[in-house]
């Protein structure tokens, strides 16, 4: 997804929430909101999602409140560069080049948290794995890189409701966010990312099929798993 510069003149005020285009012109604003421990809504390469600083317990709890989500349901994280995955998770067991063959893209990789992970233990307590995303979407990648942290990321809907592909789909929730960034109608067909468990050496498991379908035999050979 590229910058939506054609939408840069759009701006809508609703209650205490401001809706802006997901364009380069507003990336710094979004970065500052993350650094200020606010919750924002962003487009990804699949669905719209709530995002905040994953190292801010206050912001993470705010996302759970907005969604009506159980605190026992883990949140995924988003980072801006594939090379930064090693800062949050263990990847030494993966074949060389595998991560870059899958990411950026509509895939969530479930990996073991690294012993020296920068993630706060308060994020998904009691869970020794973490779902990692690097969406193929320039806006959220730029925000993640600029934040200097890691983003907690989850779909921008009430728990149990349908997935969001247009900002108007969740207008009733705008008031709970500092900003909503409009990337237009997303073309995912309401499918989320494909979730793949790669936490075990030599094996992988598709937990949830999504937009990305694993069809390449080379991938199966690389992982050596089922």
C-alpha positions, -999 to +999 in steps of 0.1 A: +000+000+000+015+034-010+008+068+005-027+081-002-016+116-012-048+122-031-066+121+002-043+145+020-068+174+020-094+153+038-099+159+075-130+151+096-136+160+133-158+136+152-162+141+190-126+140+204-112+120+176-097+134+144-099+114+111-070+120+087-058+103+056-031+077+061-005+097+042+031+108+048+019+142+058+003+127+090+029+101+099+047+123+124+014+131+141+007+094+145+042+087+158+038+114+185+004+099+195+021+065+200+049+080+220+022+098+241+007+063+249-024+070+229-044+045+208-048+052+171-065+033+142-044+025+111-049+006+079-028-025+072-024-048+043-054-068+055-077-049+079-079-017+099-064-021+134-061-004+167-024+003+175-005+016+205+029+013+221+033-023+231+055-013+260+028+010+276+006-010+299-019+018+301-022+020+263-025-018+259-052-019+285-070+008+267-072-013+235-087-042+256-113-018+269-122-004+235-126-039+220-143-055+250-116-082+247-106-106+275-073-098+290-063-134+285-065-131+247-030-122+235-023-092+212+000-093+182+028-068+177+039-048+146+074-037+137+086-016+108+115-037+096+119-075+092+155-071+105+141-059+139+123-092+146+154-104+164+148-076+190+115-092+202+117-129+193+140-159+187+147-165+150+180-183+150+163-216+143+147-203+110+164-210+076+183-180+062+160-158+040+127-173+052+115-142+071+123-119+041+104-143+018+072-139+039+075-103+052+065-076+047+031-091+040-003-103+053+013-129+076+015-131+114+045-153+126+042-168+160+077-170+176+092-176+210+100-144+229+137-139+231+154-138+265+166-103+257+133-092+241+126-055+244+089-064+250+075-057+285+065-089+303+032-071+311+022-077+274+004-111+272+015-122+306+022-160+310+025-164+272+060-173+260+053-168+223+044-136+204+026-130+171+047-107+149+035-086+120+054-065+094+024-053+073+030-044+036+016-009+043+039+021+041+020+042+066+020+017+096+056+007+088+067+043+090+048+049+122+063+018+138+099+027+127+094+063+139+080+053+173+113+038+184+093+010+201+070-019+191+033-015+183+006-036+198-018-043+169-053-058+168-083-055+145-104-024+149-137-039+159-155-050+189-146-086+199-169-109+179-180-083+153-170-085+116-136-073+105-131-037+094-121-027+058-135+009+058-133+036+085-170+041+084-175+005+095-165+014+130-175+050+133-191+043+167-156+036+181-138+066+167-144+086+199-122+061+218-091+068+197-068+098+195-067+096+157-082+075+129-061+072+098-081+066+066-065+045+039-097+040+019-115+008+013-091-021+019-092-050-006-087-079+018-123-091+015-124-090+054-097-118+057-071-112+083-035-122+081-024-158+078-011-169+113+018-194+112+034-209+143+071-211+137+081-213+174+094-248+171+126-259+154+120-276+121+083-273+121+055-249+112+018-249+117-009-227+100-031-216+129-054-195+108-056-193+070-059-158+058-051-137+027-017-155+023-021-191+013+010-213+018+013-232-015+050-232-022+066-266-018+099-248-013+085-232+018+076-266+032+110-280+025+127-250+042+107-255+073+109-292+072+075-294+089+039-301+085 
